[in-house]
Amino acid sequence: MVSKSLQKNNSNTSDLDKEFEVAFNKISKLKKAVAPDVMLKFYAYYKQANFGNKFSSNSGLDVRSAFKFNAWVQVNGMSAEDAKKEYIELANNILIQNKLKS
């Protein structure tokens, strides 16, 4: 038998996953440009949420790849749950800012 706290935690994770997916889809469809530093944060939170500390760098030597890898390394140790929460919060802030500018 699964404890109620474990069931609650699983349902919270599921809700968090859904909210994360919705935030990802909204940001992906955003028509207005987002500042490069903010995009790097989105990238880092996304990678940390999905891959954790299993860093893999493209063997490409371009500056863009280096910035992306560096952004991801900066969230080293962050849990997947926290990375999803940070992504969602950042997405909501960007979406609100875009509505205010419209």
Secondary structure by P-SEA (a helix, b strand, c coil): cccaaaaaaaaaaaaaaaaaaaaaaaaaaccccccaaaaaaaaaaaaaacccccccccccccaaaaaaaaaaaaaccccaaaaaaaaaaaaaaaaaaaaaac
